[in-house]
């Protein structure tokens, strides 16, 4: 069947992961530091990921591919959500993990938000390993 589907230019992709979070079907993942379409049947072809890409690495193209499978997407998302349960239950906030190279922009956004809030909230930037240990700089 011919339909719209995302195409990712790996040379333009900087691995920021914004497209991954924008994709409501879970069709995109960061693999080896680059966004990848993990299943053509998960991509609905609507392009929610396109405006999020800061480098223009994602385009929609009409081509021969498998049909969009809503049932497969539901199962995939349910399975993905099971794996998202935080082991940091004592923390008073939700964490969203991002690639290390995206932290500079996030740090600036946090500083600006704290400054604009007019509140003096103590904070510290740390890197946490996948097993929950704080890594020393």
C-alpha positions as CSV (number, residue, x, y, z in Angstrom):
1,X,0.0,0.0,0.0
2,X,1.2,3.5,-0.8
3,X,1.0,6.0,2.0
4,X,2.8,8.8,3.9
5,X,5.5,7.7,6.2
6,X,8.5,9.4,7.9
7,X,11.9,9.3,6.5
8,X,14.9,10.3,8.7
9,X,18.1,11.7,7.4
10,X,20.7,10.2,9.8
11,X,23.3,12.8,8.8
12,X,21.1,15.7,9.8
13,X,19.8,14.0,13.0
14,X,21.6,15.3,16.1
15,X,20.0,12.7,18.4
16,X,18.1,15.2,20.5
17,X,15.1,12.8,20.9
18,X,12.4,15.5,20.5
19,X,10.8,13.6,17.6
20,X,10.6,10.4,19.8
21,X,8.6,12.2,22.5
22,X,6.4,13.8,19.8
23,X,5.5,10.5,18.2
24,X,2.3,9.3,20.0
25,X,2.6,5.9,18.3
26,X,6.0,5.0,19.6
27,X,7.3,4.5,16.0
28,X,10.5,6.3,16.7
29,X,13.4,5.5,19.0
30,X,16.9,6.7,19.6
31,X,19.3,4.0,18.6
32,X,23.0,4.6,18.6
33,X,22.4,8.3,19.2
34,X,20.1,8.7,16.1
35,X,16.3,8.7,15.7
36,X,15.1,5.6,13.9
37,X,11.8,4.4,12.6
38,X,11.4,1.1,14.5
39,X,8.4,-0.2,12.6
40,X,6.6,1.2,9.5
41,X,3.3,-0.3,10.8
42,X,3.6,2.0,13.9
43,X,3.9,5.2,11.9
44,X,0.5,6.8,11.2
45,X,2.0,9.2,8.7
46,X,0.5,12.3,10.2
47,X,3.9,13.8,11.0
48,X,3.6,15.0,14.6
49,X,7.3,14.5,14.8
50,X,8.2,16.9,12.0
51,X,7.8,20.3,13.7
52,X,9.8,19.0,16.7
53,X,13.0,18.3,14.7
54,X,15.4,21.2,15.1
55,X,17.6,20.1,12.2
56,X,15.0,19.2,9.6
57,X,16.1,15.6,9.5
58,X,12.5,14.2,9.3
59,X,10.3,14.4,6.2
60,X,7.1,12.7,5.1
61,X,7.4,10.7,1.9
62,X,4.7,8.8,0.1
63,X,5.9,5.3,-0.7
64,X,5.0,1.7,-0.7
65,X,5.0,0.3,2.8
66,X,3.0,-1.7,5.3
67,X,-0.4,-0.5,6.5
68,X,-0.7,1.5,9.7
69,X,-1.6,-1.1,12.4
70,X,-3.5,0.6,15.3
71,X,-3.8,-2.6,17.3
72,X,0.0,-3.3,17.1
73,X,0.6,0.3,18.2
74,X,-1.7,-0.1,21.2
75,X,0.2,-3.3,22.3
76,X,3.6,-1.7,21.7
77,X,2.6,1.4,23.7
78,X,1.3,-0.7,26.6
79,X,4.5,-2.7,26.7
80,X,6.6,0.5,26.5
81,X,4.6,2.1,29.3
82,X,5.2,-0.9,31.6
83,X,9.0,-0.3,31.2
84,X,8.6,3.4,32.1
85,X,7.9,2.9,35.8
86,X,10.4,5.0,37.7
87,X,12.5,3.4,40.4
88,X,13.0,6.9,41.9
89,X,9.7,6.9,43.7
90,X,11.0,9.1,46.6
91,X,11.6,12.0,44.2
92,X,8.9,14.7,44.2
93,X,9.0,15.2,40.5
94,X,8.8,13.3,37.2
95,X,12.0,12.9,35.4
96,X,12.3,12.7,31.6
97,X,15.6,11.3,30.4
98,X,17.3,13.0,27.5
99,X,20.5,12.4,25.5
100,X,23.6,13.8,27.2
101,X,24.2,16.3,24.3
102,X,20.8,17.9,25.0
103,X,21.6,18.9,28.6
104,X,23.0,22.3,27.8
105,X,19.7,23.6,26.5
106,X,17.8,22.1,29.4
107,X,20.2,23.6,31.9
108,X,19.7,27.1,30.4
109,X,15.9,26.6,30.4
110,X,16.0,25.5,34.1
111,X,18.1,28.5,35.1
112,X,15.7,30.9,33.2
113,X,12.6,29.3,34.8
114,X,14.1,29.5,38.3
115,X,15.1,33.1,37.7
116,X,11.7,34.0,36.3
117,X,9.9,32.3,39.3
118,X,11.5,34.7,41.8
119,X,12.0,31.8,44.2
120,X,15.4,30.6,45.4
121,X,15.1,26.8,45.0
122,X,18.3,24.8,45.7
123,X,19.2,22.6,42.8
124,X,22.2,20.7,41.4
125,X,22.9,19.1,38.0
126,X,24.0,15.5,38.2
127,X,24.3,12.6,35.8
128,X,22.5,9.4,37.0
129,X,23.5,6.0,35.7
130,X,20.9,3.5,34.5
131,X,21.1,1.7,37.8
132,X,20.4,4.9,39.8
133,X,23.9,5.8,40.9
134,X,25.0,9.4,40.8
135,X,28.1,9.6,38.6
136,X,30.9,11.9,39.7
137,X,32.1,14.5,37.1
